[in-house]
Amino acid sequence: MTPVITQRDNFTWLLLALIFLLFSGAVFAQFDLELGQRLVNFSLAVTLLIAVWSMEQKQRRWINLKIGMSLVITSLMIGDSILGNEHLAVLQLIVIILFLSLTTYQAWRQVIFSGYVDRNKLIGAVCIYILLGLVWAFSYLLVEVLLPGSMNGLDHQNWQHNLEDIIYYSMVTLTTLGYGDITPDQPVVRFLAYMESITGIFYTTILVASLIGVKLSGYKPDANKMEE
C-alpha cells in the first residue's frame, strides 16, 4: 500500500527528507564519489519534491503549483547533471532558494498559526530550523558561484562539491557556534552570515514563546483544584 502524506504526519516525511539530504551530502563528500554531482542532484530532487508535496493538501491552486514546481525541479536537476552549465547552475540555485523559502513559509504557517501543539508541529519546528539553515546555505553557494572566492576554506569547484561544506558552515552560523574553519571574505557574504546568526537567535526565542503561548491558551485548569 502506497503511503500518503497527510497534514497529521507531513512534517515527519519532510524531516526524513531533510535528514536524507544532509546525510547523503556528508557521505558523498566523505568518500569523494565520482558521481557526486549527479547523486547530490538526485538527493536534492527527492528532498525538494517531498518538501513541495508535504505542504498544503487541500486547495486546487496548490495542487497545480505543486505539479509545476515538481516539473521545474526535475527538469533543472536532470539538465544540470547532463550539461553542467554555469548559467544553469545559477538558475538552479535561485529556484532551490525560492522553493525552500516557500516551504519554510508554509511550514511556519502550519506550526505557529494553527490549532494546538502536537507531535507533528514539534517536528515541524525542527524542520523549519533546518530549512532556514538550507536557505542560507544555498544563498552562500549562489554568491560563491557569482563571485568566486567570496568564502575562505572552499575548494572552488562546482557548487555540488561545496554543498556539504556550505551546509556545515550555515548550520554552525545559525546556531552561532562559528568554528572559523570556513569564513566569509566579501561584504555580501558577511552580511548573509550575521543576518543568519540574528535569525537563528530570534527564531528559537519566538518559537519557544509562540509554542508556550499556544499551549497555555488551550490549557483549562481543574476547577476542583482551584477550589482547594
C-alpha positions as CSV (number, residue, x, y, z in Angstrom):
1,M,0.0,0.0,0.0
2,T,1.5,3.4,-1.0
3,P,2.0,5.8,2.0
4,V,0.0,9.0,1.7
5,I,1.3,12.3,3.2
6,T,-1.3,14.0,5.3
7,Q,-1.4,17.1,7.5
8,R,-1.1,14.9,10.5
9,D,2.3,13.4,9.6
10,N,3.6,15.7,6.8
11,F,6.5,17.1,8.9
12,T,7.7,13.6,9.7
13,W,8.1,13.0,6.0
14,L,9.7,16.4,5.5
15,L,12.2,15.8,8.4
16,L,13.2,12.4,6.9
17,A,13.8,14.0,3.5
18,L,15.9,16.8,5.1
19,I,18.0,14.3,7.1
20,F,18.4,12.2,3.9
21,L,19.7,15.3,2.1
22,L,22.1,16.2,4.9
23,F,23.4,12.7,5.4
24,S,23.8,11.9,1.7
25,G,25.7,15.1,1.2
26,A,28.1,14.1,4.0
27,V,28.5,10.6,2.6
28,F,29.3,11.9,-0.9
29,A,31.8,14.4,0.5
30,Q,33.4,11.8,2.8
31,F,34.1,9.2,0.0
32,D,34.6,11.8,-2.8
33,L,32.4,9.8,-5.2
34,E,32.9,10.3,-8.9
35,L,29.2,10.6,-9.5
36,G,28.9,13.1,-6.6
37,Q,27.3,15.9,-8.7
38,R,24.5,13.6,-10.0
39,L,24.0,12.0,-6.6
40,V,23.7,15.4,-5.0
41,N,21.2,16.5,-7.7
42,F,19.2,13.3,-7.0
43,S,19.1,13.8,-3.3
44,L,18.1,17.4,-3.7
45,A,15.3,16.5,-6.2
46,V,13.9,13.9,-3.7
47,T,14.1,16.3,-0.8
48,L,12.5,19.2,-2.7
49,L,9.7,17.1,-4.2
50,I,8.8,15.8,-0.7
51,A,9.0,19.3,0.7
52,V,6.7,20.6,-2.1
53,W,4.1,17.8,-1.7
54,S,4.1,17.8,2.1
55,M,2.7,21.4,2.3
56,E,-1.0,22.4,1.8
57,Q,-3.0,19.5,0.6
58,K,-6.5,21.0,0.3
59,Q,-6.7,23.8,-2.3
60,R,-6.7,23.1,-6.0
61,R,-4.4,26.0,-6.8
62,W,-1.7,24.5,-4.5
63,I,-2.0,21.2,-6.4
64,N,-1.4,22.9,-9.7
65,L,1.5,24.8,-8.2
66,K,3.0,21.6,-6.8
67,I,2.8,19.9,-10.2
68,G,4.5,22.9,-11.9
69,M,7.2,23.1,-9.2
70,S,7.8,19.4,-9.4
71,L,8.4,19.6,-13.2
72,V,10.7,22.5,-12.8
73,I,12.8,20.8,-10.1
74,T,13.1,17.6,-12.1
75,S,14.0,19.4,-15.3
76,L,16.7,21.5,-13.7
77,M,18.3,18.6,-11.8
78,I,18.4,16.5,-15.0
79,G,19.7,19.4,-17.1
80,D,22.4,20.2,-14.6
81,S,23.5,16.6,-14.4
82,I,23.8,16.4,-18.2
83,L,25.1,19.8,-19.1
84,G,26.9,21.2,-16.0
85,N,26.5,24.7,-17.4
86,E,27.4,27.6,-15.1
87,H,24.3,29.7,-16.1
88,L,22.1,26.7,-15.5
89,A,23.7,26.3,-12.1
90,V,22.8,29.9,-11.2
91,L,19.2,29.3,-12.2
92,Q,19.1,26.1,-10.3
93,L,20.3,27.7,-7.1
94,I,17.8,30.5,-7.4
95,V,15.0,28.1,-7.9
96,I,16.1,25.9,-4.9
97,I,16.2,29.0,-2.7
98,L,12.7,30.0,-3.8
99,F,11.4,26.5,-3.2
100,L,13.0,26.2,0.2
101,S,11.8,29.7,1.2
102,L,8.2,28.8,0.2
103,T,8.3,25.6,2.1
104,T,9.6,27.4,5.2
105,Y,6.8,29.9,4.9
106,Q,4.1,27.2,4.6
107,A,5.6,25.2,7.4
108,W,5.7,28.4,9.6
109,R,2.0,29.0,9.0
110,Q,1.1,25.4,10.0
111,V,3.3,25.3,13.0
112,I,2.7,28.8,14.5
113,F,-0.7,30.0,13.3
114,S,-3.0,27.0,13.6
115,G,-4.5,24.8,16.3
116,Y,-3.0,23.2,19.3
117,V,0.6,21.9,19.7
118,D,1.0,18.3,18.8
119,R,3.9,16.0,17.9
120,N,3.7,16.9,14.2
121,K,4.0,20.6,14.9
122,L,7.0,20.0,17.2
123,I,8.7,18.0,14.4
124,G,7.7,20.9,12.1
125,A,9.5,23.3,14.3
126,V,12.7,21.3,13.8
127,C,12.1,21.2,10.0
128,I,11.8,25.0,9.9
129,Y,15.1,25.3,11.7
130,I,16.9,23.0,9.2
131,L,15.1,24.8,6.3
132,L,16.4,28.1,7.5
133,G,19.9,26.8,7.5
134,L,19.5,25.4,4.0
135,V,18.1,28.6,2.6
136,W,21.2,30.4,3.8
137,A,23.4,27.6,2.6
138,F,22.2,27.9,-0.9
139,S,22.4,31.7,-0.7
140,Y,26.1,31.4,0.1
141,L,26.5,29.0,-2.8
142,L,24.8,31.4,-5.1
143,V,27.1,34.2,-4.1
144,E,30.1,31.9,-4.4
145,V,29.1,31.0,-8.0
146,L,28.6,34.6,-8.9
147,L,31.6,35.9,-7.0
148,P,34.2,33.1,-6.8
149,G,36.5,33.4,-3.8
150,S,33.9,35.0,-1.6
151,M,34.5,32.5,1.2
152,N,37.7,31.1,2.6
153,G,38.0,27.4,3.1
154,L,36.2,26.2,0.0
155,D,37.8,24.3,-2.9
156,H,36.1,26.5,-5.5
157,Q,34.8,23.5,-7.5
158,N,31.2,23.2,-8.8
159,W,28.6,24.0,-6.2
160,Q,27.6,20.4,-5.6
161,H,31.2,19.6,-4.3
162,N,30.9,22.6,-1.9
163,L,27.4,21.8,-0.7
164,E,28.4,19.7,2.4
165,D,30.9,22.4,3.5
166,I,28.5,25.2,3.0
167,I,25.7,23.4,4.8
168,Y,28.1,22.7,7.7
169,Y,29.1,26.4,7.7
170,S,25.5,27.6,7.6
171,M,24.3,25.3,10.4
172,V,27.2,26.4,12.8
173,T,26.4,30.0,11.9
174,L,22.7,29.6,12.5
175,T,23.5,28.2,15.9
176,T,26.2,30.9,16.5
177,L,28.9,28.4,17.0
178,G,31.3,29.7,14.4
179,Y,34.3,27.4,14.4
180,G,36.3,29.5,12.0
181,D,37.5,26.8,9.5
182,I,35.3,28.4,6.8
183,T,35.0,32.2,6.8
184,P,33.3,34.9,4.7
185,D,35.7,37.1,2.8
186,Q,33.4,39.5,1.0
187,P,30.9,42.1,2.3
188,V,27.8,40.4,0.8
189,V,28.7,37.0,2.4
190,R,29.5,38.7,5.7
191,F,26.0,40.4,5.6
192,L,24.4,37.0,5.0
193,A,26.4,35.5,7.8
194,Y,25.4,37.9,10.5
195,M,21.8,38.0,9.3
196,E,21.7,34.3,9.7
197,S,23.0,34.5,13.2
198,I,20.4,37.0,14.1
199,T,17.7,34.9,12.6
200,G,18.8,31.8,14.4
201,I,18.7,33.6,17.8
202,F,15.3,35.2,17.2
203,Y,13.8,32.0,15.7
204,T,14.4,30.0,18.9
205,T,13.1,32.8,21.1
206,I,10.0,33.4,19.0
207,L,9.3,29.7,18.5
208,V,9.5,28.9,22.2
209,A,7.3,31.8,23.2
210,S,4.8,31.0,20.5
211,L,4.5,27.3,21.3
212,I,4.2,28.0,25.0
213,G,1.5,30.7,24.3
214,V,-0.5,28.2,22.1
215,K,-0.1,25.5,24.8
216,L,-1.3,27.8,27.6
217,S,-4.2,29.2,25.6
218,G,-5.6,25.6,25.3
219,Y,-4.9,24.8,29.0
220,K,-8.0,24.7,31.2
221,P,-7.3,24.4,35.0
222,D,-9.1,21.9,37.0
223,A,-12.0,23.6,38.9
224,N,-11.7,21.3,41.9
225,K,-8.0,22.1,42.3
226,M,-8.8,25.8,42.1
227,E,-11.3,25.5,44.9
228,E,-8.8,23.7,47.1
